[in-house]
Amino acid sequence: MENQTTMPYFLLLEFSKNQHLQLLHFFFFFVLYLATVTTNLLIISAIAFDRRLHSPMYFFLMNLALQDVGIVSIIIPKSMINFLMNTRHISYFGCVTQYFLFLSFEASDFSLLTVMAYDRYVAICHPLHYEIVMNWKYCTEIIILVWVSGLLYGTLHTTGTFSIIFCSNVVNQFFCEIPQLLKLSCSGINLLEVGILVASVISVLGCFIFILVSYAVIFKTVLRIPSEKGRQKALSTCIPHLTVVSMFLLSGCIANLRPSSNTPSYLDFVLTVLYSLLPPLFNPIIYSMRNKNIKYVLSQLWKF
């Protein structure tokens, strides 16, 4: 409660004092938000309403799209409101909520990408047992576990971060981001947050190694497929997932492992947009570009 009393609100990054530039930033975020929500809702609609897409792979993809809509909906609307009202304020509880939900969705996103790697492993390496292993009961339990683990991670991280005492309320980013908030600590990071950060790194490395091993086995199996058409069909379901995982990890590493800076810069802004907003936009595009079933269903929806 000490933080709440001494820090009733935070000040987010101010891009410009010029009203015209503020409106330009509003337009950029509005287009980005509209494009992201539209593409992901199209994927969700296609999978939900077409029975041919009622399989575990598309079920996981639909949940990934839901998480991506959640990520951008937590960040962008508040920024657009600030641009329009020419303000920088976000309340203490607003920052806590934004921080918690963003981390929860991001953690769920990566957990689901790991699950999708396992799904591809079973489908390609053990096709005869696929329907038995990846049955609907098991898939539902996995999705529940993914969402619950994401919420648990968000809760622990938020508790650790907001238990520290902040010496400043100026956040040099357009949303309540982890590195920027930790810089505001008066006495450094507490033991709880250190433990959570270490556990986070171990979890990410574990998921990354699991994905690498899964695809090493997958590619070994694919090379044994006698027909070229069979190899191409198997790879067509793997390449989009590998592309999404690579984009997620690379953008996250670049943004969070960059040298710390106490002054705001457009480079920090661009890198943060790269890992937080662009993956939710490109995920549905990447999956729909190489998936004939999704492209066909989307074309049918477009006709209506």
C-alpha positions as CSV (number, residue, x, y, z in Angstrom):
1,M,0.0,0.0,0.0
2,E,3.0,2.3,0.4
3,N,3.5,2.4,-3.3
4,Q,-0.1,3.2,-3.9
5,T,0.0,6.2,-1.5
6,T,3.3,7.7,-2.6
7,M,2.8,6.8,-6.3
8,P,-0.9,7.4,-7.3
9,Y,-0.1,7.4,-11.0
10,F,2.7,6.8,-13.5
11,L,3.7,9.0,-16.5
12,L,4.2,7.1,-19.7
13,L,6.4,8.1,-22.6
14,E,5.5,11.4,-24.3
15,F,6.4,11.1,-27.9
16,S,6.0,14.8,-28.7
17,K,4.4,17.9,-27.4
18,N,3.2,18.8,-30.9
19,Q,-0.5,18.1,-31.2
20,H,-0.1,17.1,-34.9
21,L,2.6,14.6,-34.1
22,Q,0.4,13.2,-31.3
23,L,-2.4,12.7,-33.8
24,L,0.1,11.0,-36.2
25,H,1.0,8.6,-33.4
26,F,-2.6,8.0,-32.7
27,F,-3.3,7.2,-36.4
28,F,-0.3,4.7,-36.4
29,F,-1.5,2.9,-33.3
30,F,-5.1,2.9,-34.6
31,V,-4.1,1.3,-37.9
32,L,-1.9,-1.2,-36.2
33,Y,-4.6,-2.1,-33.7
34,L,-7.3,-2.4,-36.3
35,A,-5.2,-4.6,-38.6
36,T,-4.1,-6.9,-35.7
37,V,-7.6,-7.4,-34.3
38,T,-9.1,-7.9,-37.8
39,T,-6.6,-10.5,-38.9
40,N,-6.8,-12.5,-35.7
41,L,-10.6,-12.3,-35.5
42,L,-10.7,-13.6,-39.1
43,I,-8.6,-16.6,-38.0
44,I,-10.8,-17.2,-35.0
45,S,-14.0,-17.0,-37.1
46,A,-12.7,-19.3,-39.8
47,I,-11.7,-22.0,-37.3
48,A,-14.9,-21.6,-35.1
49,F,-17.4,-21.8,-37.9
50,D,-15.9,-24.3,-40.3
51,R,-16.0,-28.0,-39.2
52,R,-13.1,-28.9,-41.5
53,L,-10.8,-26.8,-39.2
54,H,-12.0,-28.5,-36.0
55,S,-8.7,-30.3,-35.2
56,P,-6.1,-29.8,-32.4
57,M,-3.8,-27.8,-34.6
58,Y,-6.4,-25.2,-35.5
59,F,-7.8,-25.3,-31.9
60,F,-4.4,-24.3,-30.6
61,L,-4.1,-21.7,-33.4
62,M,-7.5,-20.2,-32.4
63,N,-6.3,-19.8,-28.8
64,L,-3.1,-18.2,-30.0
65,A,-5.2,-15.7,-31.9
66,L,-7.2,-15.0,-28.8
67,Q,-4.1,-14.3,-26.8
68,D,-2.7,-12.0,-29.5
69,V,-5.9,-10.0,-29.5
70,G,-5.6,-9.7,-25.7
71,I,-2.0,-8.5,-25.9
72,V,-2.7,-5.6,-28.2
73,S,-6.0,-4.7,-26.4
74,I,-4.1,-4.3,-23.2
75,I,-1.5,-1.9,-24.6
76,I,-2.8,0.1,-27.6
77,P,-6.2,1.5,-26.5
78,K,-4.7,3.3,-23.5
79,S,-1.9,4.8,-25.7
80,M,-4.5,6.0,-28.2
81,I,-6.5,7.7,-25.5
82,N,-3.4,9.4,-24.2
83,F,-2.5,10.7,-27.7
84,L,-6.0,12.1,-28.2
85,M,-6.2,13.7,-24.8
86,N,-2.6,14.9,-24.9
87,T,-1.8,13.3,-21.6
88,R,0.7,10.8,-20.2
89,H,-1.1,9.5,-17.1
90,I,-1.9,6.0,-16.2
91,S,-3.2,5.2,-12.7
92,Y,-1.3,3.0,-10.3
93,F,-3.9,0.3,-10.5
94,G,-4.1,0.8,-14.3
95,C,-0.4,0.2,-14.6
96,V,-0.6,-2.9,-12.3
97,T,-3.5,-4.3,-14.4
98,Q,-1.7,-3.6,-17.7
99,Y,1.5,-5.2,-16.4
100,F,-0.3,-8.3,-15.1
101,L,-2.4,-8.9,-18.2
102,F,0.4,-8.3,-20.7
103,L,2.7,-10.7,-18.9
104,S,-0.1,-13.3,-18.5
105,F,-0.9,-13.2,-22.3
106,E,2.8,-13.2,-23.3
107,A,3.6,-16.2,-21.0
108,S,0.5,-18.1,-22.3
109,D,1.6,-17.2,-25.9
110,F,5.0,-18.8,-25.5
111,S,3.6,-21.8,-23.6
112,L,1.1,-22.4,-26.4
113,L,3.8,-22.2,-29.0
114,T,5.6,-24.9,-27.1
115,V,2.5,-27.1,-27.0
116,M,2.0,-26.5,-30.8
117,A,5.6,-27.9,-31.4
118,Y,4.6,-31.0,-29.5
119,D,1.4,-31.3,-31.6
120,R,3.5,-31.2,-34.8
121,Y,5.8,-33.8,-33.3
122,V,3.0,-36.2,-32.6
123,A,1.3,-35.5,-36.0
124,I,4.4,-36.2,-38.1
125,C,6.5,-38.6,-36.0
126,H,3.5,-40.7,-34.7
127,P,0.7,-40.2,-37.2
128,L,-1.1,-43.5,-36.4
129,H,-1.4,-42.5,-32.7
130,Y,-2.2,-38.8,-33.3
131,E,-5.9,-39.0,-32.7
132,I,-5.4,-41.1,-29.6
133,V,-2.7,-38.9,-28.1
134,M,-4.1,-35.5,-29.1
135,N,-7.8,-36.3,-28.3
136,W,-10.1,-33.4,-27.4
137,K,-10.1,-34.1,-23.7
138,Y,-6.3,-33.9,-23.6
139,C,-6.2,-30.8,-25.8
140,T,-8.8,-29.0,-23.6
141,E,-6.7,-29.9,-20.4
142,I,-3.6,-28.5,-22.1
143,I,-5.3,-25.3,-23.0
144,I,-6.6,-24.8,-19.5
145,L,-3.1,-25.5,-18.2
146,V,-1.6,-22.9,-20.6
147,W,-4.0,-20.2,-19.6
148,V,-3.7,-20.9,-15.8
149,S,0.1,-21.0,-16.0
150,G,0.1,-17.7,-17.8
151,L,-2.1,-16.1,-15.1
152,L,0.0,-17.6,-12.4
153,Y,3.2,-16.2,-14.0
154,G,1.6,-12.8,-14.4
155,T,0.5,-12.8,-10.7
156,L,3.9,-13.8,-9.4
157,H,5.8,-11.3,-11.6
158,T,3.4,-8.4,-10.8
159,T,3.6,-9.2,-7.1
160,G,7.4,-9.1,-7.2
161,T,7.7,-5.9,-9.2
162,F,5.1,-3.9,-7.4
163,S,6.4,-4.9,-4.0
164,I,9.4,-2.7,-4.5
165,I,9.5,1.0,-3.6
166,F,9.6,3.3,-6.7
167,C,11.7,6.5,-6.6
168,S,10.1,7.9,-9.7
169,N,6.9,7.6,-11.6
170,V,8.3,8.3,-15.1
171,V,8.1,5.2,-17.3
172,N,10.2,5.7,-20.4
173,Q,7.9,3.6,-22.6
174,F,4.4,3.8,-24.0
175,F,3.1,1.1,-21.6
176,C,4.1,-0.4,-18.2
177,E,7.1,-2.5,-19.4
178,I,9.2,-4.8,-17.1
179,P,12.7,-3.2,-17.6
180,Q,11.4,0.3,-17.4
181,L,9.5,-0.3,-14.1
182,L,12.4,-2.1,-12.5
183,K,14.7,0.9,-13.3
184,L,12.4,3.0,-11.0
185,S,13.3,1.0,-7.9
186,C,15.0,2.9,-5.1
187,S,16.9,0.0,-3.6
188,G,17.3,-2.4,-6.6
189,I,15.4,-5.6,-7.3
190,N,14.2,-7.5,-4.3
191,L,14.8,-11.2,-3.8
192,L,11.3,-12.2,-4.8
193,E,11.6,-10.5,-8.2
194,V,15.1,-12.0,-8.7
195,G,13.8,-15.5,-8.0
196,I,10.9,-14.9,-10.4
197,L,13.3,-13.6,-13.1
198,V,15.6,-16.6,-12.7
199,A,12.7,-19.0,-12.9
200,S,11.4,-17.2,-16.0
201,V,14.8,-17.6,-17.8
202,I,14.9,-21.3,-16.8
203,S,11.4,-21.8,-18.1
204,V,12.0,-20.0,-21.4
205,L,15.2,-22.0,-22.0
206,G,13.4,-25.2,-21.1
207,C,10.6,-24.5,-23.6
208,F,13.2,-23.4,-26.2
209,I,15.2,-26.6,-25.9
210,F,12.0,-28.6,-26.0
211,I,11.0,-26.9,-29.3
212,L,14.5,-27.4,-30.7
213,V,14.5,-31.1,-29.8
214,S,11.0,-31.6,-31.2
215,Y,11.9,-30.1,-34.6
216,A,15.2,-32.0,-34.7
217,V,13.2,-35.2,-34.5
218,I,10.5,-33.9,-36.9
219,F,13.0,-33.0,-39.6
220,K,14.8,-36.3,-39.2
221,T,11.4,-38.0,-39.7
222,V,10.5,-35.8,-42.7
223,L,13.7,-36.7,-44.5
224,R,12.7,-40.3,-44.3
225,I,9.4,-39.7,-46.1
226,P,9.9,-41.2,-49.6
227,S,7.6,-38.9,-51.6
228,E,8.5,-35.2,-52.2
229,K,4.9,-34.3,-52.0
230,G,4.6,-35.9,-48.5
231,R,7.7,-34.0,-47.3
232,Q,6.3,-30.7,-48.6
233,K,3.0,-31.4,-46.9
234,A,4.7,-32.2,-43.6
235,L,6.9,-29.1,-43.8
236,S,4.0,-26.8,-44.7
237,T,2.5,-27.3,-41.2
238,C,5.9,-26.7,-39.5
239,I,7.4,-23.7,-41.3
240,P,4.7,-21.2,-40.1
241,H,5.1,-22.4,-36.5
242,L,8.9,-22.2,-36.7
243,T,8.6,-18.7,-38.2
244,V,6.3,-17.5,-35.4
245,V,8.5,-19.0,-32.7
246,S,11.7,-17.4,-34.2
247,M,10.0,-14.0,-34.5
248,F,8.7,-14.2,-30.9
249,L,12.1,-15.2,-29.4
250,L,14.3,-12.9,-31.5
251,S,12.2,-9.8,-31.0
252,G,11.9,-10.5,-27.3
253,C,15.7,-11.1,-26.8
254,I,16.6,-8.0,-28.8
255,A,14.2,-5.8,-26.8
256,N,14.9,-7.1,-23.3
257,L,18.7,-7.8,-23.6
258,R,19.5,-4.4,-25.1
259,P,21.8,-2.1,-23.0
260,S,19.8,-0.2,-20.4
261,S,19.2,3.5,-21.0
262,N,17.9,6.1,-18.6
263,T,16.7,8.4,-21.4
264,P,13.8,7.6,-23.8
265,S,14.7,7.0,-27.5
266,Y,13.0,6.0,-30.6
267,L,15.2,3.0,-30.8
268,D,13.7,1.7,-27.5
269,F,10.2,2.5,-28.9
270,V,10.9,0.6,-32.1
271,L,12.3,-2.4,-30.3
272,T,9.4,-2.6,-27.9
273,V,6.9,-2.4,-30.8
274,L,8.9,-5.1,-32.5
275,Y,8.5,-7.7,-29.7
276,S,5.1,-6.6,-28.2
277,L,2.9,-5.5,-31.1
278,L,4.3,-7.0,-34.4
279,P,4.1,-10.7,-33.5
280,P,0.3,-10.5,-32.8
281,L,-0.1,-8.8,-36.2
282,F,2.0,-11.2,-38.2
283,N,1.1,-14.5,-36.5
284,P,-2.3,-14.9,-38.4
285,I,-0.7,-13.7,-41.6
286,I,2.1,-16.2,-41.4
287,Y,-0.2,-19.1,-40.7
288,S,-2.8,-18.2,-43.3
289,M,-0.2,-17.6,-46.1
290,R,1.0,-21.3,-46.1
291,N,-2.2,-23.0,-45.0
292,K,-4.5,-23.9,-47.9
293,N,-7.4,-24.9,-45.6
294,I,-7.4,-21.5,-43.8
295,K,-7.0,-19.6,-47.1
296,Y,-10.0,-21.5,-48.6
297,V,-12.2,-20.9,-45.6
298,L,-11.3,-17.2,-45.5
299,S,-12.1,-16.9,-49.2
300,Q,-15.5,-18.4,-48.5
301,L,-16.1,-16.0,-45.6
302,W,-15.0,-13.1,-47.8
303,K,-17.7,-14.0,-50.4
304,F,-20.3,-13.6,-47.7
